[in-house]
Amino acid sequence: MKIVKTVAEVRAQVAEWRKTGMSVGLVPTMGYLHEGHASLIKASVRDNDKTVVSVFVNPMQFGPAEDLESYPRDINRDSLLAGECGADLIFNPEPEEMYHEGFSSFVDMSVLTQELCGLSRPVHFRGVCTVVTKLFNIVKPDRAYFGKKDAQQLAVVRHMVDDLNMDLTIVGCPIIREDDGLAKSSRNTYLNADERKAALVLSKALALGADLIRGGEKSCSAIIAKMKEFIEKEPLARIDYVKIVDCATMQQIDTLDRPALAAMAVYIGKTRLIDNFFTEDL
Ligand code: AMP
């Protein structure tokens, strides 16, 4: 697996592929790859002639009190996994390569980012929109792949691409879970054995909410109350939010009368985990 660290190297490689008319897929990640990332890479390999995986822990999307320093990193392991999935190139820049001295341009978004994770992580989506725009400009992919695990991120990126006429297709991929239901995440490595067990409250609470919806419940506050009640029984869990929002605008709704997203962020000990489902996937 070829790993490159500079924008110039990515551009040169992609230009070579483009000469023979090849299509290119991009999978943006922060690395420490797991089967969730693997599913995105495989989808890109299936749809495109060549696949670029970016591995970049983007400082701009972390708040000052967040886990930028401790975020797990292992580029050799990532390279093996990406290679097994059929990727062709890893772009693994240093922060200075992405944000040179004097960097001062940003891509930001209103409305969609003023709910859910945007409330607890005020600088997060500005960092995401900026880095994703840069990656799109560097790689110029035909398609880019994002997981539904980060549902708000997927909605924000889709909206940005539409608003700013970016010339590529965004592909959303299903959440990959552990056998017991926990959504796979690089941050799961922070959990000790007790926390790992406690972390099941997220997927179980969502299953409870999904059952209520399948049973005909339409009141969002009733569904949310039941999910919160379930999570609050777990002593290691602390709720950041449990919400049901319109899946296009990310604004809260009262009644399930349109395609919606049920989403939550819950601290298990010090680790903030997120999970969700789209009602249209039920
Ligand atoms: P990250 O490295 O956590 O920034 O994630 C990179 C991409 O992988 C994002 O589009 C995530 O939504 C996606 N992803 C992370 N975990 C999962 C998962 N369990 N299932 C599907 N996609 C995932």
py3Dmol code that shows the C-alpha trace and the ligand (Angstrom):
import py3Dmol

protein = """\
ATOM      1  CA  MET A   1       0.000   0.000   0.000  1.00  0.00           C
ATOM      2  CA  LYS A   2       1.433   3.321  -1.080  1.00  0.00           C
ATOM      3  CA  ILE A   3       1.295   5.967   1.673  1.00  0.00           C
ATOM      4  CA  VAL A   4       1.868   9.584   0.628  1.00  0.00           C
ATOM      5  CA  LYS A   5       2.168  12.593   2.891  1.00  0.00           C
ATOM      6  CA  THR A   6       1.970  15.577   0.550  1.00  0.00           C
ATOM      7  CA  VAL A   7      -0.776  17.193  -1.511  1.00  0.00           C
ATOM      8  CA  ALA A   8       1.556  17.230  -4.533  1.00  0.00           C
ATOM      9  CA  GLU A   9       2.025  13.427  -4.392  1.00  0.00           C
ATOM     10  CA  VAL A  10      -1.740  12.774  -4.228  1.00  0.00           C
ATOM     11  CA  ARG A  11      -2.369  15.126  -7.132  1.00  0.00           C
ATOM     12  CA  ALA A  12       0.370  13.509  -9.246  1.00  0.00           C
ATOM     13  CA  GLN A  13      -1.022  10.002  -8.609  1.00  0.00           C
ATOM     14  CA  VAL A  14      -4.633  10.992  -9.281  1.00  0.00           C
ATOM     15  CA  ALA A  15      -3.598  12.869 -12.461  1.00  0.00           C
ATOM     16  CA  GLU A  16      -1.913   9.702 -13.727  1.00  0.00           C
ATOM     17  CA  TRP A  17      -5.081   7.657 -13.135  1.00  0.00           C
ATOM     18  CA  ARG A  18      -7.224  10.336 -14.766  1.00  0.00           C
ATOM     19  CA  LYS A  19      -5.099  10.200 -17.947  1.00  0.00           C
ATOM     20  CA  THR A  20      -6.521   6.767 -18.668  1.00  0.00           C
ATOM     21  CA  GLY A  21     -10.056   7.828 -17.727  1.00  0.00           C
ATOM     22  CA  MET A  22     -10.210   6.022 -14.400  1.00  0.00           C
ATOM     23  CA  SER A  23     -12.814   6.966 -11.782  1.00  0.00           C
ATOM     24  CA  VAL A  24     -11.685   7.794  -8.260  1.00  0.00           C
ATOM     25  CA  GLY A  25     -13.383   7.241  -4.884  1.00  0.00           C
ATOM     26  CA  LEU A  26     -12.349   8.949  -1.640  1.00  0.00           C
ATOM     27  CA  VAL A  27     -12.843   7.629   1.901  1.00  0.00           C
ATOM     28  CA  PRO A  28     -12.008  10.350   4.463  1.00  0.00           C
ATOM     29  CA  THR A  29     -11.054   8.947   7.900  1.00  0.00           C
ATOM     30  CA  MET A  30      -9.176   9.812  11.058  1.00  0.00           C
ATOM     31  CA  GLY A  31      -7.495   6.407  10.984  1.00  0.00           C
ATOM     32  CA  TYR A  32      -7.269   3.583  13.519  1.00  0.00           C
ATOM     33  CA  LEU A  33      -9.361   1.791  10.962  1.00  0.00           C
ATOM     34  CA  HIS A  34     -11.956  -0.840  11.872  1.00  0.00           C
ATOM     35  CA  GLU A  35     -14.678  -2.741  10.024  1.00  0.00           C
ATOM     36  CA  GLY A  36     -16.838   0.402   9.795  1.00  0.00           C
ATOM     37  CA  HIS A  37     -14.130   2.106   7.749  1.00  0.00           C
ATOM     38  CA  ALA A  38     -13.511  -1.150   5.861  1.00  0.00           C
ATOM     39  CA  SER A  39     -17.130  -1.192   4.677  1.00  0.00           C
ATOM     40  CA  LEU A  40     -16.699   2.330   3.235  1.00  0.00           C
ATOM     41  CA  ILE A  41     -13.439   1.381   1.504  1.00  0.00           C
ATOM     42  CA  LYS A  42     -15.020  -1.764   0.027  1.00  0.00           C
ATOM     43  CA  ALA A  43     -17.990   0.260  -1.252  1.00  0.00           C
ATOM     44  CA  SER A  44     -15.574   2.672  -2.936  1.00  0.00           C
ATOM     45  CA  VAL A  45     -13.501  -0.170  -4.436  1.00  0.00           C
ATOM     46  CA  ARG A  46     -16.745  -1.655  -5.791  1.00  0.00           C
ATOM     47  CA  ASP A  47     -17.897   1.624  -7.397  1.00  0.00           C
ATOM     48  CA  ASN A  48     -14.616   3.180  -8.620  1.00  0.00           C
ATOM     49  CA  ASP A  49     -11.477   2.170 -10.533  1.00  0.00           C
ATOM     50  CA  LYS A  50      -9.221   3.633  -7.824  1.00  0.00           C
ATOM     51  CA  THR A  51      -9.737   4.392  -4.138  1.00  0.00           C
ATOM     52  CA  VAL A  52      -7.907   6.938  -1.982  1.00  0.00           C
ATOM     53  CA  VAL A  53      -8.205   6.636   1.814  1.00  0.00           C
ATOM     54  CA  SER A  54      -7.254   9.748   3.758  1.00  0.00           C
ATOM     55  CA  VAL A  55      -5.988   9.210   7.299  1.00  0.00           C
ATOM     56  CA  PHE A  56      -5.834  12.550   9.093  1.00  0.00           C
ATOM     57  CA  VAL A  57      -6.686  13.368  12.694  1.00  0.00           C
ATOM     58  CA  ASN A  58      -7.934  16.847  11.864  1.00  0.00           C
ATOM     59  CA  PRO A  59      -7.015  19.253  14.692  1.00  0.00           C
ATOM     60  CA  MET A  60      -9.571  21.794  13.445  1.00  0.00           C
ATOM     61  CA  GLN A  61     -12.555  19.601  14.297  1.00  0.00           C
ATOM     62  CA  PHE A  62     -11.521  19.034  17.934  1.00  0.00           C
ATOM     63  CA  GLY A  63     -12.501  21.426  20.731  1.00  0.00           C
ATOM     64  CA  PRO A  64      -9.872  22.524  23.272  1.00  0.00           C
ATOM     65  CA  ALA A  65     -11.053  20.038  25.924  1.00  0.00           C
ATOM     66  CA  GLU A  66     -11.395  17.116  23.504  1.00  0.00           C
ATOM     67  CA  ASP A  67      -9.255  14.070  22.756  1.00  0.00           C
ATOM     68  CA  LEU A  68      -6.991  15.319  19.913  1.00  0.00           C
ATOM     69  CA  GLU A  69      -3.776  14.240  21.663  1.00  0.00           C
ATOM     70  CA  SER A  70      -5.017  10.864  22.885  1.00  0.00           C
ATOM     71  CA  TYR A  71      -6.887   9.919  19.682  1.00  0.00           C
ATOM     72  CA  PRO A  72      -5.549   6.448  18.686  1.00  0.00           C
ATOM     73  CA  ARG A  73      -3.141   6.345  15.732  1.00  0.00           C
ATOM     74  CA  ASP A  74      -1.477   3.401  13.934  1.00  0.00           C
ATOM     75  CA  ILE A  75      -0.706   4.084  10.274  1.00  0.00           C
ATOM     76  CA  ASN A  76       0.966   0.696   9.664  1.00  0.00           C
ATOM     77  CA  ARG A  77      -2.102  -1.180  10.826  1.00  0.00           C
ATOM     78  CA  ASP A  78      -4.325   1.205   8.811  1.00  0.00           C
ATOM     79  CA  SER A  79      -2.228   0.595   5.717  1.00  0.00           C
ATOM     80  CA  LEU A  80      -2.624  -3.186   6.042  1.00  0.00           C
ATOM     81  CA  LEU A  81      -6.384  -3.006   6.518  1.00  0.00           C
ATOM     82  CA  ALA A  82      -6.904  -0.499   3.698  1.00  0.00           C
ATOM     83  CA  GLY A  83      -4.790  -2.697   1.417  1.00  0.00           C
ATOM     84  CA  GLU A  84      -6.792  -5.819   2.297  1.00  0.00           C
ATOM     85  CA  CYS A  85      -9.965  -3.926   1.361  1.00  0.00           C
ATOM     86  CA  GLY A  86      -8.527  -3.040  -2.054  1.00  0.00           C
ATOM     87  CA  ALA A  87      -7.610   0.641  -1.540  1.00  0.00           C
ATOM     88  CA  ASP A  88      -4.934   2.033  -3.877  1.00  0.00           C
ATOM     89  CA  LEU A  89      -3.466   4.981  -1.975  1.00  0.00           C
ATOM     90  CA  ILE A  90      -3.362   6.361   1.569  1.00  0.00           C
ATOM     91  CA  PHE A  91      -3.045  10.100   2.040  1.00  0.00           C
ATOM     92  CA  ASN A  92      -1.618  10.663   5.525  1.00  0.00           C
ATOM     93  CA  PRO A  93      -0.629  14.325   5.796  1.00  0.00           C
ATOM     94  CA  GLU A  94       0.869  16.083   8.811  1.00  0.00           C
ATOM     95  CA  PRO A  95      -1.243  18.986  10.132  1.00  0.00           C
ATOM     96  CA  GLU A  96       1.290  21.470   8.652  1.00  0.00           C
ATOM     97  CA  GLU A  97       0.697  20.032   5.180  1.00  0.00           C
ATOM     98  CA  MET A  98      -3.042  20.705   5.476  1.00  0.00           C
ATOM     99  CA  TYR A  99      -2.831  23.973   7.424  1.00  0.00           C
ATOM    100  CA  HIS A 100       0.215  25.966   6.370  1.00  0.00           C
ATOM    101  CA  GLU A 101       1.281  29.034   8.312  1.00  0.00           C
ATOM    102  CA  GLY A 102      -1.211  31.815   7.818  1.00  0.00           C
ATOM    103  CA  PHE A 103      -4.080  29.465   6.970  1.00  0.00           C
ATOM    104  CA  SER A 104      -7.216  31.556   7.349  1.00  0.00           C
ATOM    105  CA  SER A 105     -10.029  30.286   5.101  1.00  0.00           C
ATOM    106  CA  PHE A 106     -12.884  28.212   6.473  1.00  0.00           C
ATOM    107  CA  VAL A 107     -16.047  26.514   5.272  1.00  0.00           C
ATOM    108  CA  ASP A 108     -18.867  26.835   7.778  1.00  0.00           C
ATOM    109  CA  MET A 109     -22.567  26.025   7.864  1.00  0.00           C
ATOM    110  CA  SER A 110     -25.576  27.340   9.761  1.00  0.00           C
ATOM    111  CA  VAL A 111     -28.868  25.578  10.674  1.00  0.00           C
ATOM    112  CA  LEU A 112     -27.833  21.909  10.272  1.00  0.00           C
ATOM    113  CA  THR A 113     -24.896  22.367  12.641  1.00  0.00           C
ATOM    114  CA  GLN A 114     -26.946  24.108  15.335  1.00  0.00           C
ATOM    115  CA  GLU A 115     -28.409  20.896  16.702  1.00  0.00           C
ATOM    116  CA  LEU A 116     -27.214  17.541  18.074  1.00  0.00           C
ATOM    117  CA  CYS A 117     -23.390  17.305  18.145  1.00  0.00           C
ATOM    118  CA  GLY A 118     -23.063  20.895  16.901  1.00  0.00           C
ATOM    119  CA  LEU A 119     -24.384  22.134  20.272  1.00  0.00           C
ATOM    120  CA  SER A 120     -21.916  20.206  22.421  1.00  0.00           C
ATOM    121  CA  ARG A 121     -19.056  20.559  19.902  1.00  0.00           C
ATOM    122  CA  PRO A 122     -19.286  24.186  18.684  1.00  0.00           C
ATOM    123  CA  VAL A 123     -16.203  24.198  16.413  1.00  0.00           C
ATOM    124  CA  HIS A 124     -16.586  20.642  15.162  1.00  0.00           C
ATOM    125  CA  PHE A 125     -18.524  21.050  11.920  1.00  0.00           C
ATOM    126  CA  ARG A 126     -16.538  24.064  10.774  1.00  0.00           C
ATOM    127  CA  GLY A 127     -13.478  21.824  11.049  1.00  0.00           C
ATOM    128  CA  VAL A 128     -15.241  18.970   9.244  1.00  0.00           C
ATOM    129  CA  CYS A 129     -16.549  21.173   6.401  1.00  0.00           C
ATOM    130  CA  THR A 130     -13.158  22.816   5.947  1.00  0.00           C
ATOM    131  CA  VAL A 131     -11.115  19.619   5.892  1.00  0.00           C
ATOM    132  CA  VAL A 132     -13.604  17.739   3.716  1.00  0.00           C
ATOM    133  CA  THR A 133     -13.619  20.623   1.212  1.00  0.00           C
ATOM    134  CA  LYS A 134      -9.832  20.564   1.155  1.00  0.00           C
ATOM    135  CA  LEU A 135      -9.774  16.793   0.627  1.00  0.00           C
ATOM    136  CA  PHE A 136     -12.317  17.107  -2.198  1.00  0.00           C
ATOM    137  CA  ASN A 137     -10.146  19.802  -3.827  1.00  0.00           C
ATOM    138  CA  ILE A 138      -6.977  17.746  -3.417  1.00  0.00           C
ATOM    139  CA  VAL A 139      -8.299  14.374  -4.615  1.00  0.00           C
ATOM    140  CA  LYS A 140     -11.135  15.594  -6.891  1.00  0.00           C
ATOM    141  CA  PRO A 141     -12.999  12.301  -6.437  1.00  0.00           C
ATOM    142  CA  ASP A 142     -16.044  11.193  -8.412  1.00  0.00           C
ATOM    143  CA  ARG A 143     -17.551   9.797  -5.214  1.00  0.00           C
ATOM    144  CA  ALA A 144     -16.845  10.162  -1.490  1.00  0.00           C
ATOM    145  CA  TYR A 145     -17.982   7.707   1.165  1.00  0.00           C
ATOM    146  CA  PHE A 146     -19.307   8.565   4.634  1.00  0.00           C
ATOM    147  CA  GLY A 147     -20.829   6.370   7.355  1.00  0.00           C
ATOM    148  CA  LYS A 148     -24.326   6.799   8.757  1.00  0.00           C
ATOM    149  CA  LYS A 149     -22.638   6.319  12.158  1.00  0.00           C
ATOM    150  CA  ASP A 150     -21.905  10.060  11.952  1.00  0.00           C
ATOM    151  CA  ALA A 151     -25.374  10.882  10.675  1.00  0.00           C
ATOM    152  CA  GLN A 152     -25.202  14.626  11.214  1.00  0.00           C
ATOM    153  CA  GLN A 153     -21.803  14.759   9.488  1.00  0.00           C
ATOM    154  CA  LEU A 154     -23.286  12.904   6.502  1.00  0.00           C
ATOM    155  CA  ALA A 155     -26.217  15.356   6.345  1.00  0.00           C
ATOM    156  CA  VAL A 156     -23.880  18.354   6.689  1.00  0.00           C
ATOM    157  CA  VAL A 157     -21.534  17.113   3.944  1.00  0.00           C
ATOM    158  CA  ARG A 158     -24.445  16.368   1.588  1.00  0.00           C
ATOM    159  CA  HIS A 159     -25.850  19.840   2.239  1.00  0.00           C
ATOM    160  CA  MET A 160     -22.469  21.503   1.695  1.00  0.00           C
ATOM    161  CA  VAL A 161     -21.953  19.687  -1.610  1.00  0.00           C
ATOM    162  CA  ASP A 162     -25.389  20.813  -2.745  1.00  0.00           C
ATOM    163  CA  ASP A 163     -25.059  24.427  -1.492  1.00  0.00           C
ATOM    164  CA  LEU A 164     -21.603  24.935  -2.979  1.00  0.00           C
ATOM    165  CA  ASN A 165     -22.141  22.987  -6.249  1.00  0.00           C
ATOM    166  CA  MET A 166     -19.316  20.570  -5.544  1.00  0.00           C
ATOM    167  CA  ASP A 167     -19.015  18.168  -8.427  1.00  0.00           C
ATOM    168  CA  LEU A 168     -19.097  14.733  -6.791  1.00  0.00           C
ATOM    169  CA  THR A 169     -21.533  12.189  -5.385  1.00  0.00           C
ATOM    170  CA  ILE A 170     -21.768  11.542  -1.645  1.00  0.00           C
ATOM    171  CA  VAL A 171     -22.459   7.909  -0.759  1.00  0.00           C
ATOM    172  CA  GLY A 172     -23.853   7.109   2.720  1.00  0.00           C
ATOM    173  CA  CYS A 173     -23.025   3.662   4.139  1.00  0.00           C
ATOM    174  CA  PRO A 174     -24.772   1.640   6.906  1.00  0.00           C
ATOM    175  CA  ILE A 175     -23.506   1.498  10.504  1.00  0.00           C
ATOM    176  CA  ILE A 176     -21.288  -1.519  11.201  1.00  0.00           C
ATOM    177  CA  ARG A 177     -21.707  -2.921  14.714  1.00  0.00           C
ATOM    178  CA  GLU A 178     -19.975  -5.359  17.063  1.00  0.00           C
ATOM    179  CA  ASP A 179     -21.815  -8.677  17.505  1.00  0.00           C
ATOM    180  CA  ASP A 180     -23.532  -7.374  20.647  1.00  0.00           C
ATOM    181  CA  GLY A 181     -24.779  -4.204  18.908  1.00  0.00           C
ATOM    182  CA  LEU A 182     -22.213  -1.563  19.907  1.00  0.00           C
ATOM    183  CA  ALA A 183     -21.473   0.655  16.899  1.00  0.00           C
ATOM    184  CA  LYS A 184     -17.829   0.224  15.893  1.00  0.00           C
ATOM    185  CA  SER A 185     -15.734   3.290  16.674  1.00  0.00           C
ATOM    186  CA  SER A 186     -12.055   4.109  17.069  1.00  0.00           C
ATOM    187  CA  ARG A 187     -13.068   5.644  20.428  1.00  0.00           C
ATOM    188  CA  ASN A 188     -14.290   2.256  21.734  1.00  0.00           C
ATOM    189  CA  THR A 189     -10.605   1.561  22.509  1.00  0.00           C
ATOM    190  CA  TYR A 190     -10.904   4.071  25.390  1.00  0.00           C
ATOM    191  CA  LEU A 191     -13.454   1.855  27.219  1.00  0.00           C
ATOM    192  CA  ASN A 192     -12.413  -0.442  30.076  1.00  0.00           C
ATOM    193  CA  ALA A 193     -14.222  -3.776  30.560  1.00  0.00           C
ATOM    194  CA  ASP A 194     -17.035  -2.334  32.709  1.00  0.00           C
ATOM    195  CA  GLU A 195     -17.511   0.622  30.395  1.00  0.00           C
ATOM    196  CA  ARG A 196     -17.564  -1.662  27.361  1.00  0.00           C
ATOM    197  CA  LYS A 197     -20.527  -3.499  28.905  1.00  0.00           C
ATOM    198  CA  ALA A 198     -22.219  -0.239  29.910  1.00  0.00           C
ATOM    199  CA  ALA A 199     -21.779   1.113  26.356  1.00  0.00           C
ATOM    200  CA  LEU A 200     -24.481  -1.288  25.188  1.00  0.00           C
ATOM    201  CA  VAL A 201     -27.094   1.118  26.584  1.00  0.00           C
ATOM    202  CA  LEU A 202     -26.799   3.190  23.415  1.00  0.00           C
ATOM    203  CA  SER A 203     -27.760   0.501  20.911  1.00  0.00           C
ATOM    204  CA  LYS A 204     -30.275  -1.041  23.332  1.00  0.00           C
ATOM    205  CA  ALA A 205     -32.010   2.299  23.905  1.00  0.00           C
ATOM    206  CA  LEU A 206     -32.175   2.807  20.141  1.00  0.00           C
ATOM    207  CA  ALA A 207     -33.650  -0.683  19.720  1.00  0.00           C
ATOM    208  CA  LEU A 208     -36.282   0.251  22.305  1.00  0.00           C
ATOM    209  CA  GLY A 209     -37.091   3.456  20.406  1.00  0.00           C
ATOM    210  CA  ALA A 210     -37.255   1.565  17.108  1.00  0.00           C
ATOM    211  CA  ASP A 211     -39.682  -0.961  18.636  1.00  0.00           C
ATOM    212  CA  LEU A 212     -41.953   1.839  19.842  1.00  0.00           C
ATOM    213  CA  ILE A 213     -41.943   3.380  16.355  1.00  0.00           C
ATOM    214  CA  ARG A 214     -42.672   0.023  14.721  1.00  0.00           C
ATOM    215  CA  GLY A 215     -45.549  -0.354  17.224  1.00  0.00           C
ATOM    216  CA  GLY A 216     -47.073   2.888  15.900  1.00  0.00           C
ATOM    217  CA  GLU A 217     -45.869   5.480  18.441  1.00  0.00           C
ATOM    218  CA  LYS A 218     -45.704   8.879  16.724  1.00  0.00           C
ATOM    219  CA  SER A 219     -44.919  11.183  19.646  1.00  0.00           C
ATOM    220  CA  CYS A 220     -41.217  12.029  19.668  1.00  0.00           C
ATOM    221  CA  SER A 221     -41.258  13.173  23.305  1.00  0.00           C
ATOM    222  CA  ALA A 222     -42.800   9.844  24.379  1.00  0.00           C
ATOM    223  CA  ILE A 223     -40.141   7.858  22.470  1.00  0.00           C
ATOM    224  CA  ILE A 224     -37.292  10.027  23.751  1.00  0.00           C
ATOM    225  CA  ALA A 225     -38.537   9.777  27.363  1.00  0.00           C
ATOM    226  CA  LYS A 226     -38.510   5.956  27.204  1.00  0.00           C
ATOM    227  CA  MET A 227     -35.016   5.896  25.679  1.00  0.00           C
ATOM    228  CA  LYS A 228     -33.661   8.336  28.293  1.00  0.00           C
ATOM    229  CA  GLU A 229     -35.271   6.404  31.135  1.00  0.00           C
ATOM    230  CA  PHE A 230     -33.514   3.250  29.909  1.00  0.00           C
ATOM    231  CA  ILE A 231     -30.100   4.935  29.612  1.00  0.00           C
ATOM    232  CA  GLU A 232     -30.405   6.606  33.033  1.00  0.00           C
ATOM    233  CA  LYS A 233     -30.579   3.178  34.688  1.00  0.00           C
ATOM    234  CA  GLU A 234     -26.939   2.604  33.719  1.00  0.00           C
ATOM    235  CA  PRO A 235     -24.708   4.206  36.409  1.00  0.00           C
ATOM    236  CA  LEU A 236     -21.695   4.650  34.077  1.00  0.00           C
ATOM    237  CA  ALA A 237     -23.766   6.506  31.459  1.00  0.00           C
ATOM    238  CA  ARG A 238     -24.363  10.268  31.277  1.00  0.00           C
ATOM    239  CA  ILE A 239     -26.615  11.583  28.527  1.00  0.00           C
ATOM    240  CA  ASP A 240     -25.374  14.443  26.353  1.00  0.00           C
ATOM    241  CA  TYR A 241     -28.472  14.338  24.148  1.00  0.00           C
ATOM    242  CA  VAL A 242     -31.190  12.000  22.890  1.00  0.00           C
ATOM    243  CA  LYS A 243     -33.181  13.628  20.086  1.00  0.00           C
ATOM    244  CA  ILE A 244     -35.378  12.964  17.099  1.00  0.00           C
ATOM    245  CA  VAL A 245     -34.820  15.340  14.176  1.00  0.00           C
ATOM    246  CA  ASP A 246     -35.926  15.851  10.591  1.00  0.00           C
ATOM    247  CA  CYS A 247     -33.302  13.921   8.645  1.00  0.00           C
ATOM    248  CA  ALA A 248     -32.728  16.669   6.072  1.00  0.00           C
ATOM    249  CA  THR A 249     -32.670  19.781   8.298  1.00  0.00           C
ATOM    250  CA  MET A 250     -31.500  18.198  11.599  1.00  0.00           C
ATOM    251  CA  GLN A 251     -34.186  20.266  13.397  1.00  0.00           C
ATOM    252  CA  GLN A 252     -36.167  18.635  16.221  1.00  0.00           C
ATOM    253  CA  ILE A 253     -39.668  17.461  15.420  1.00  0.00           C
ATOM    254  CA  ASP A 254     -42.627  16.677  17.698  1.00  0.00           C
ATOM    255  CA  THR A 255     -44.404  14.066  15.609  1.00  0.00           C
ATOM    256  CA  LEU A 256     -43.071  11.323  13.381  1.00  0.00           C
ATOM    257  CA  ASP A 257     -44.741  12.579  10.217  1.00  0.00           C
ATOM    258  CA  ARG A 258     -41.638  12.643   7.935  1.00  0.00           C
ATOM    259  CA  PRO A 259     -38.317  10.795   7.511  1.00  0.00           C
ATOM    260  CA  ALA A 260     -36.491  11.280  10.791  1.00  0.00           C
ATOM    261  CA  LEU A 261     -33.238  10.543  12.566  1.00  0.00           C
ATOM    262  CA  ALA A 262     -33.152   9.305  16.169  1.00  0.00           C
ATOM    263  CA  ALA A 263     -29.711  10.230  17.485  1.00  0.00           C
ATOM    264  CA  MET A 264     -27.882  10.213  20.776  1.00  0.00           C
ATOM    265  CA  ALA A 265     -24.565  11.115  22.356  1.00  0.00           C
ATOM    266  CA  VAL A 266     -23.851   9.479  25.703  1.00  0.00           C
ATOM    267  CA  TYR A 267     -20.761   9.641  27.892  1.00  0.00           C
ATOM    268  CA  ILE A 268     -19.664   6.244  29.172  1.00  0.00           C
ATOM    269  CA  GLY A 269     -17.211   7.258  31.855  1.00  0.00           C
ATOM    270  CA  LYS A 270     -15.128   9.912  30.079  1.00  0.00           C
ATOM    271  CA  THR A 271     -15.753   8.578  26.575  1.00  0.00           C
ATOM    272  CA  ARG A 272     -18.397  10.290  24.458  1.00  0.00           C
ATOM    273  CA  LEU A 273     -20.118   7.802  22.153  1.00  0.00           C
ATOM    274  CA  ILE A 274     -22.716   8.466  19.458  1.00  0.00           C
ATOM    275  CA  ASP A 275     -25.261   6.207  17.782  1.00  0.00           C
ATOM    276  CA  ASN A 276     -28.473   6.596  15.790  1.00  0.00           C
ATOM    277  CA  PHE A 277     -30.976   5.182  13.355  1.00  0.00           C
ATOM    278  CA  PHE A 278     -32.882   6.657  10.426  1.00  0.00           C
ATOM    279  CA  THR A 279     -36.618   5.832  10.559  1.00  0.00           C
ATOM    280  CA  GLU A 280     -36.497   5.061   6.838  1.00  0.00           C
ATOM    281  CA  ASP A 281     -34.068   2.196   7.584  1.00  0.00           C
ATOM    282  CA  LEU A 282     -36.501   0.508  10.021  1.00  0.00           C
TER     283      LEU A 282
END
"""
ligand_1 = """\
23
AMP
P -13.708 8.525 11.616
O -12.386 7.900 11.319
O -14.299 8.109 12.929
O -13.725 10.017 11.389
O -14.713 7.940 10.542
C -14.434 8.009 9.165
C -15.664 7.584 8.402
O -15.994 6.238 8.781
C -16.892 8.445 8.713
O -17.613 8.666 7.509
C -17.661 7.593 9.676
O -19.059 7.829 9.647
C -17.358 6.206 9.170
N -17.566 5.224 10.240
C -17.010 5.226 11.467
N -17.498 4.204 12.207
C -18.395 3.561 11.426
C -19.253 2.438 11.615
N -19.284 1.771 12.764
N -20.025 2.051 10.580
C -20.013 2.733 9.417
N -19.247 3.806 9.166
C -18.439 4.212 10.151
"""
view = py3Dmol.view(width=600, height=400)
view.addModel(protein, "pdb")
view.setStyle({"model": 0}, {"cartoon": {"style": "trace"}})
view.addModel(ligand_1, "xyz")
view.setStyle({"model": 1}, {"stick": {}})
view.zoomTo()
view.show()
